[in-house]
Amino acid sequence: MKKVIGIGNALVDLMTKIDNEQLLSELNLPKGSMQLVDKDMSSKIITKTKNLNRIITSGGSAANTIHGLARLGVETAFIGKIGSDEMGNHFKNDLQKSGIKPFLLESDSNSGVAVALVSPDGERTFATFLGAAVELSENDLHASFFNDYHFLHIEGYLIQNYALIEKACQLAKANNLKISLDLASYNVVEAHRDFLTHISKDFADIIFANEEEAKAMTGKNPEEAVNQIADWCEIAVVKTGKEGSLVKTDGEIYKISAQNAHVVDTTGAGDLYAAGFIYGLLKNKTVSECGRIGSLLATNVIEQIGAKIPDNKWEMIKQNL
């Protein structure tokens, strides 16, 4: 099977359930957004939520997608930067445990930490301290990283470094890789729309966006947005929550139904959808089948806290496939 390499922010997620949304207001964190915070603010949030129910997992959007692909049996790798600390070791060990080849550079800075505050309705709000992750630069990339891989998956959260994304795309294309791009949070898209449009048009083969991200990118509703995005790439995917997803390729739009789920935490839903969709492409499935596999993985991840599907569910997923 073809192999996939991902590049993104190497983060450790602190998944924290909150009883109500008053805390979000106190911390000035818009519900459902991803806000970048400094080390002091991150420490403040961690301290303020220390008595709440919390789970520690490795995270980062692209890394979540790569983990999902690895659990489905795809040969994978991940490029990122960590600190020489406990959180960095946690991230690296989690990659290796899942059989993912780590292209991890190390820094003297602290590893990145994303505090995810999960509201009672399952919506998550991120306060992200990028730490060492943000130090990954275009100079850290080498053509050899992309040898023997067939897909590069990029998270939009890397947008803080235009040169990094540009070089990753150039090296991937020089090695004949297909590129999939996940647009990331709507507020990130709003702040960097022009550059993301450039990457979408000039490099991306597959673009993943949720409804809010698609609107931030195009100013249009999902049906119109998927049409516009499909003009830029081979396959455009707009996820519409409980309504499912819209996929357009070769001039045709496919409507993929969502599967019934008891929503506990939406963290990782889009990342695992991308993993399932890309897996379907690697297995030469139809577009509709790719969407259904994506929906299956998304359904399983939103039924518990965190962006990882529990071990006991993977066997059932593989049987369903």
Protein Blocks (a to p, Z undefined) as FASTA:
>chain_A
ZZdddddddddddddddfblklmmmnopaehiacdddfklmmmmmmmmmmpccddddedj
klmmmmmmmmnopacdddddddddfklmmmmmmmmmnopacdddddfbdcddddddddfk
opacddddfklmlmpcfklpcfklmgoiabdcddfklmmpmklmmmmmmmmmmnopacdd
debjfklmmmmmmmmmmmmmmmpmbdcddfklmmmmnopafklmmmmmmmmmmbdcddeh
jnopaddeehiacdddddddddfblghklmmmmmmmmmmmmnopafklmmmmmmmmmmmm
mmpgcjbdcfklmmmmmmmZZ
